[in-house]
């Protein structure tokens, strides 16, 4: 129901609002589907107790006409009462989901990004807020200049000019500051490819929970945020937070860092880490370096994500037999590398993502997923074939697979023939024969 429809209902002074009308209004205002309101007096009380309405303006509100005027301001801006409920819900999500810095790590294909997507959608309620989410895939060439701030160089009329540029993360933090009652999320994928200290070093100090600025706790009626430049807004936040701390008899403390001017001179800019800003990271394993530096480890909640099977994934995993195959494969892999005195045998497990839509053991998709396993051991892990030879020999024997397992070369070749024969034998004669056989 739009605000216009609500006003029209209220205008009809000769007919009382129905119990359902009051119920709808109350639930929208309260942001709670369990709210029960069946009369005008209770509705007014609910409005007066809501933090999203100006209490001073409704203290003397006793008639439907006054209520009409009050709702009209939303109607004039083409708003809907439902938006109030959405804002209330998003603000509530900030209070409920308290993990602000999260790292999911594990072998590739275990659904780390999928977990983050679900948190964003269901825990933070950002399904319809794509602008609140910034996702960056980290690689070896990623830099602080890309993410935080850097210098852009341009040429005009044979004159070279230098200007400061704001990085993607810096801009996203600013957006979060201008929308304190909505969660904002930074997703950094594949952080093992670079150093977080180098990429977002300016934020390391501030991302700790106790150093974040609790802007979402400030009253919405304090100021119009859009009237302020960013630095003015930060100063205002600092002042208001300190006022709130004094009111609550807490120690005055607002943590900021100075951002240096790279080109211009003058006062350095201040940066805060708002408490509505979430940092979610994913990482695969790296043998040559730590996944995350020690100073970040204590600031992040770190969760190991392991392969899952049909008993957990249900319908996502099509075949129960393929799921059982993958589970046994991972059990054998773990035992082999544990027997090799490997410190982290779980780092050699195989993720489930490539196996989810495999329908049968021995079909094309099965061989394709198995080929990826072999290539990972050979090319990425560089595991001596003698260590894993028995593993593949047992697979071939137990599942009656027509494969040659004498060496990596033989195994890869026989798997490629199962999957990519049409590419390996890509001649005009073969193609015509292959097409006619399919017909």
FILUM-390431 format. One line per 2 residues: their letters; for each residue x, z, y of C-alpha. Coordinates in steps of 0.1 Angstrom, whole numbers, plus 2048, in hexadecimal, padded with zeros to 3 digits. Layout:
a) X:Z:Y  ...
END
This chain:
xx) 800:800:800  80F:7F6:822
xx) 80E:80C:840  7F5:7F4:850
xx) 7DD:7FA:832  7E2:81F:836
xx) 7D9:81D:85B  7BA:809:854
xx) 7AF:823:83B  7B5:83F:854
xx) 7A2:82C:86F  782:82D:85B
xx) 777:84F:868  755:84B:858
xx) 763:84A:835  77B:864:828
xx) 79B:85A:816  797:85C:7F1
xx) 7AB:874:7DC  7C0:856:7CF
xx) 7C9:84D:7F3  7D5:870:7FB
xx) 7E8:870:7DA  7F9:850:7E2
xx) 803:85B:805  810:87C:7F9
xx) 825:86D:7DD  834:853:7F6
xx) 83D:86E:80F  84A:886:7F5
xx) 85C:86C:7E0  84E:87C:7C1
xx) 835:86D:7A9  82A:890:79D
xx) 81E:89A:7C0  7F9:8A4:7C1
xx) 7E7:8A1:7E2  7C1:89E:7E4
xx) 7B7:8A6:808  7C1:8A0:82C
xx) 7CE:8C3:833  7E6:8C3:816
xx) 7F2:8A0:820  7FA:8AC:843
xx) 80D:8CA:835  821:8B2:81F
xx) 82A:89D:83D  835:8BB:851
xx) 84B:8C7:835  85C:8A5:830
xx) 87F:8A1:83E  878:87D:846
xx) 85F:883:861  863:892:884
xx) 853:8B5:880  850:8BB:8A5
xx) 839:89C:8A9  821:8A7:88E
xx) 81E:8CC:895  7FE:8C7:8A7
xx) 7F1:8AA:891  7CE:8B3:885
xx) 7BA:893:885  7BB:872:874
xx) 7BF:860:896  7E0:874:89B
xx) 7EB:86B:879  7E4:846:87F
xx) 7FA:847:89F  815:858:88B
xx) 816:83E:870  813:821:888
xx) 838:822:891  840:818:86E
xx) 825:7FD:86F  834:7EF:890
xx) 856:7EA:880  846:7D9:861
xx) 851:7F6:84B  840:803:82D
xx) 83B:827:824  84C:81F:803
xx) 86D:81A:816  86C:83F:81F
xx) 868:848:7FB  885:831:7F2
xx) 89C:842:80C  892:864:7FF
xx) 899:859:7DB  8BB:84B:7E4
xx) 8C5:86A:7F8  8BA:87F:7DA
xx) 8D0:86A:7C3  8EE:873:7D8
xx) 8E7:898:7D2  8E0:893:7AD
xx) 8FD:87C:7A3  91B:891:7AD
xx) 938:87D:79D  946:86B:7BB
xx) 967:85E:7AB  964:851:788
xx) 97D:83F:771  972:82F:750
xx) 98F:824:73B  992:816:718
xx) 99A:7F6:705  98A:7D6:711
xx) 966:7CE:708  959:7F2:705
xx) 93F:7EE:720  950:800:73D
xx) 941:7EA:758  91F:7EB:747
xx) 920:811:749  928:80F:76E
xx) 90C:7F6:774  8F3:80E:763
xx) 8FF:82B:779  8FB:816:798
xx) 8D8:80A:78E  8C9:829:77E
xx) 8DC:847:78B  8E1:83B:7AF
xx) 8C2:825:7B2  8D4:807:7C0
xx) 8C4:7EC:7AB  8B6:7DB:7CB
xx) 8D3:7E4:7E2  8EE:7CB:7DA
xx) 8FF:7CF:7FC  905:7F4:7F3
xx) 91C:7E9:7D7  93F:7DB:7DB
xx) 950:7CF:7BB  975:7C5:7BC
xx) 989:7B8:79E  9AC:7C6:7A3
xx) 9CA:7B0:79A  9EF:7B1:7A0
xx) 9ED:7A0:7C2  9D2:7B8:7D0
xx) 9DF:7CA:7EE  9D6:7E5:807
xx) 9D2:7CA:821  9B6:7BB:80D
xx) 9A4:7DC:806  9AB:7F2:825
xx) 9BB:7E1:843  9D4:7C7:84A
xx) 9E0:7AD:864  9D2:78A:868
xx) 9E7:76F:878  9D8:751:88A
xx) 9E5:735:8A0  9D3:727:8BE
xx) 9E1:70F:8D8  A03:714:8C8
xx) A01:739:8CD  A03:751:8B0
xx) 9EC:76F:8B2  9EA:78E:89C
xx) 9CA:7A1:896  9C1:7BF:881
xx) 9A9:7B7:864  994:7D0:852
xx) 995:7CF:82C  977:7CE:815
xx) 978:7F3:80C  97C:7FE:830
xx) 95D:7E9:83A  949:7F8:81D
xx) 951:81B:827  945:813:84A
xx) 925:806:83C  921:827:829
xx) 926:83A:849  90A:827:85A
xx) 8F2:82E:83D  8F8:852:834
xx) 8D9:856:81E  8E1:839:807
xx) 8FC:839:7EB  918:820:7EF
xx) 92E:816:7D2  951:807:7D0
xx) 959:7FA:7AD  97D:7F2:7A6
xx) 981:7DF:785  9A1:7DD:771
xx) 9B4:7F6:786  9D0:7F6:76C
xx) 9DC:7D6:77C  9E8:7E7:79C
xx) 9EE:809:7AC  9D0:81B:7BC
xx) 9E8:82E:7D2  9F4:80E:7E1
xx) 9D2:7FE:7E3  9BD:81A:7F2
xx) 9D8:833:7FC  9C6:83C:81C
xx) 9A9:84A:807  9BB:85E:7EE
xx) 9BB:87E:802  996:87A:80D
xx) 986:870:7EC  989:893:7DE
xx) 966:8A3:7DD  96D:8C0:7F4
xx) 97D:8A9:80E  95F:891:811
xx) 949:893:830  925:89C:827
xx) 914:884:83E  8F5:881:828
xx) 8ED:8A6:82F  8E8:8A0:854
xx) 8C5:89E:863  8BA:87A:868
xx) 8AC:882:88A  8CD:88D:899
xx) 8D7:86B:8A6  8D2:845:8A4
xx) 8F0:83A:890  8ED:816:89A
xx) 8F4:81F:8BF  918:829:8B7
xx) 938:817:8B0  949:821:890
xx) 963:839:8A0  948:848:8B6
xx) 933:84D:897  94F:85F:884
xx) 955:877:8A1  930:87E:8A2
xx) 92F:885:87D  94C:89D:880
xx) 93B:8AF:89D  91A:8B2:88A
xx) 92A:8BD:86A  93C:8D9:87C
xx) 91C:8E4:88C  90B:8E5:86A
xx) 928:8F9:85C  926:912:879
xx) 900:915:873  906:91C:84E
xx) 923:934:857  93C:91E:845
xx) 960:917:84E  962:8FA:866
xx) 974:8DE:853  970:8B8:854
xx) 98B:8A4:843  996:883:853
xx) 9B5:86D:852  9C4:858:86D
xx) 9C5:832:869  9E2:823:87D
xx) 9DD:806:894  9F1:7E9:885
xx) 9F1:7D3:8A4  9E3:7E4:8C2
xx) 9EE:804:8D2  9D9:822:8DA
xx) 9C8:83F:8C7  9C8:83C:8A1
xx) 9A6:838:890  997:853:87B
xx) 98A:84E:858  972:864:844
xx) 967:862:820  941:865:821
xx) 931:878:805  919:85A:7FE
xx) 937:844:7F4  93F:841:7CF
xx) 95F:833:7C0  95B:826:79C
xx) 979:817:789  97F:806:768
xx) 9A0:803:756  9AD:7F4:736
xx) 9CD:802:727  9F0:7F8:732
xx) A0E:7FF:71C  A27:7FC:739
xx) A18:814:752  9FF:830:757
xx) 9DB:825:75D  9D7:83E:77A
xx) 9F0:852:78E  9F2:877:78C
xx) 9E5:87E:7AF  9C6:869:7A8
xx) 9C0:878:785  9B5:899:793
xx) 99D:889:7AC  98B:873:792
xx) 974:87B:776  985:867:759
xx) 970:85C:73B  97E:84A:71D
xx) 966:82F:711  968:826:6EC
xx) 959:809:6D8  934:80E:6CF
xx) 91F:802:6B2  8FC:7FA:6A9
xx) 8F1:81F:6A4  8F8:823:6CA
xx) 8F2:801:6D8  8D3:7FA:6C4
xx) 8C5:7D7:6CC  8E3:7CE:6E1
xx) 8F6:7CB:6C0  8E4:7AF:6AD
xx) 8F2:7B3:68A  8F5:7D4:677
xx) 90E:7C4:65F  924:7B8:67B
xx) 922:7DA:68B  92D:7EA:66A
xx) 949:7D1:667  956:7D9:68A
xx) 954:7FF:684  968:7FC:664
xx) 981:7E5:675  987:7FF:690
xx) 989:81B:677  9A4:808:664
xx) 9B7:7FF:684  9B8:823:68F
xx) 9C5:82F:66D  9E0:814:66D
xx) 9EE:81C:68F  9EB:841:689
xx) A00:83C:66A  A19:82A:680
xx) A1C:84A:695  A0D:838:6B3
xx) A06:852:6CE  9E6:841:6D9
xx) 9D7:82F:6BA  9B5:82D:6CC
xx) 9C5:814:6E5  9C5:7FA:6C9
xx) 99F:7FB:6C1  989:7DD:6C6
xx) 96D:7DD:6E0  94A:7D4:6D5
xx) 941:7BB:6F1  94C:79C:6DE
xx) 939:7A6:6BF  917:7AE:6CD
xx) 907:78C:6C8  919:783:6A7
xx) 8FC:77E:68F  90E:77B:66E
xx) 930:782:65E  941:761:659
xx) 92F:74D:674  940:73C:692
xx) 93B:759:6AA  949:771:690
xx) 969:75C:68B  96C:758:6B1
xx) 96B:77E:6B6  983:784:69A
xx) 99B:76A:6A8  99B:77E:6C9
xx) 9A6:79D:6B5  9C3:78A:6A5
xx) 9CE:77B:6C6  9CD:79D:6D7
xx) 9E3:7AD:6BC  9FB:78F:6BD
xx) 9FD:786:6E2  9F2:7A4:6F6
xx) 9FC:7C2:6E0  A19:7AF:6D0
xx) A13:7C3:6B0  A2B:7BA:692
xx) A16:7A7:679  A22:7BC:65C
xx) A10:7D9:66C  9EE:7C9:66D
xx) 9F2:7B0:650  9E0:7C6:636
xx) 9C4:7CC:64F  9BC:7A7:650
xx) 9C3:7A2:62B  9A9:7BC:623
xx) 98F:7AC:63B  994:78A:62B
xx) 990:799:608  973:7B1:60F
xx) 95E:797:621  969:778:60D
xx) 976:766:62C  988:745:627
xx) 9A6:74D:63C  9CC:74C:638
xx) 9DD:76D:641  A01:767:638
xx) A0C:769:65D  9FE:76A:680
xx) A03:744:681  9EF:73F:661
xx) 9D3:757:66B  9CF:749:68E
xx) 9D0:725:681  9B5:72B:667
xx) 99F:73D:67F  9A3:722:699
xx) 998:708:680  978:71C:67A
xx) 971:71E:69F  982:702:6B2
xx) 985:6E5:699  972:6CE:6AF
xx) 98B:6D4:6CB  9AA:6D3:6B5
xx) 99E:6B2:6A5  991:6A3:6C5
xx) 994:67E:6BE  97A:663:6C3
xx) 976:65E:69D  972:683:696
xx) 959:688:6B3  943:66C:6A6
xx) 943:67A:683  93D:69E:690
xx) 91F:693:6A5  910:67E:689
xx) 913:69C:671  901:6B2:68A
x) 8E5:699:68D
END
